[in-house]
Amino acid sequence: MSDYDYLVVGAGLFGATFAYEAAKRGKHVMVIEKRDHIAGNVYTEEVDGIQVHKYGAHIFHTSNKHIWQYVNQFAEFNRYTNSPIANYKGQIYNLPFNMNTFNEMWGTHTPEEARAKIDEQRREMAGKQPQNLEEQAISLIGRDIYEKLIKGYTEKQWGQKATALPAFIIRRLPVRLTYNNNYFNDDYQGIPIGGYTQIVEKMLASDLIDVETGVDFFDHKQDYLSKYPRILFTGTIDQFFGYQLGELQYRSLRFDTKELNTGNYQGNAVVNYTDAETPYTRIIEHKHFEFGKGDKDKTIITREYPADWHRGDEPYYPVNNQRNNTLYTKYQELAKKQPQVIFGGRLGQYRYYNMDQVIAAALKTVDKEFDN
């Protein structure tokens, strides 16, 4: 048996939060990570004085005061407000859909005019039950916004036609009859000054925590299972069980990051490309996450390309349709027969989590493990 009380598989936010809390309770923890760095998908690294979000834009936002106070233990956050814009064939629109969007789309000036235009466009679906994502979107916002700002982006994101996607993917759409470009409605929002990696570094800094990167759990799975009394596993649950019930589906991403000899490439941190012809979904310009930081003559941009997922690829988004959710439920039943192993995180629990939700779920797991 090991001298450690816990093996944590995965050094992302979920695993790091659990390890931090376990060490606070006097537990000795080994953390292993398949990548060559800690912090999972929130990993940031400094280039030209700019904190580069290596795996896509991460904006911390929450209405949970406890979680906000918790994460602020580990970093000071700036006042960044997420205000993405959409580029549709050179036309620029504000996101979320608000009075600026409607003015650019239709020339409306008042909330009454915008509401009337939306209601007029929604009549196309009057009396019909939406059968797919396209019909659902039109029933919520009308055809103009659907065609320009939803259709192409969504089809690229999911790799399917909108008419083939289930309606439940879009349960609602954020519509604001104000000139407010803040994408989130949460009470707290910001980005850690100096990037996200420091948060996980501080979580894992205890003398009771050891960390090894570049280590794949599956290279020595049986040895780990025999050696460690308790294991927190944050990888894909279907892989843990050797895909014996079949593969869960994921969407993957490809990132194309470039350094440019200009101080300001696009004037915004996030620009979504919503037409079907542009192969990427968005361009991130990292220096705009921390206003005024970085080399004034250089910038770092990342183009984000959605991709089909195959074994060996990095899984980013679970595809939570009926087939996959049913299959995940069956894997949960297998997990119950592994009392030594705790399954956590977006891959272990097969659900999409925002960062605050990851921490909240990890703390819930901690409470269940130690305080009940």
Sequence and secondary structure as in RCSB ss.txt:
>XXXX:A:sequence
MSDYDYLVVGAGLFGATFAYEAAKRGKHVMVIEKRDHIAGNVYTEEVDGIQVHKYGAHIFHTSNKHIWQYVNQFA
EFNRYTNSPIANYKGQIYNLPFNMNTFNEMWGTHTPEEARAKIDEQRREMAGKQPQNLEEQAISLIGRDIYEKLI
KGYTEKQWGQKATALPAFIIRRLPVRLTYNNNYFNDDYQGIPIGGYTQIVEKMLASDLIDVETGVDFFDHKQDYL
SKYPRILFTGTIDQFFGYQLGELQYRSLRFDTKELNTGNYQGNAVVNYTDAETPYTRIIEHKHFEFGKGDKDKTI
ITREYPADWHRGDEPYYPVNNQRNNTLYTKYQELAKKQPQVIFGGRLGQYRYYNMDQVIAAALKTVDKEFDN
>XXXX:A:secstr
  S SEEEE  SHHHHHHHHHHHHTT  EEEEESSSSSSGGG EEEETTEEEETTS   EEES HHHHHHHTTT 
 B       EEEETTEEEESSB HHHHHHHH   SHHHHHHHHHHHHGGGTT    SHHHHHHHHH HHHIIIII
HHHHHHHHTS GGGS GGG S   B SSS   S   SEEE BTT SHHHHHHHT STTEEEEES  GGGSHHHHH
HH SEEEE S HHHHTTTTT    EEEEEEEEEEESSS SSSSSEEEE SSSSSSSEEEEGGGGSTT S TT EE
EEEEEEEE  TTS   EE  SHHHHHHHHHHHHHHHT TTEEE HHHHTTS   HHHHHHHHHHHHIIIII 
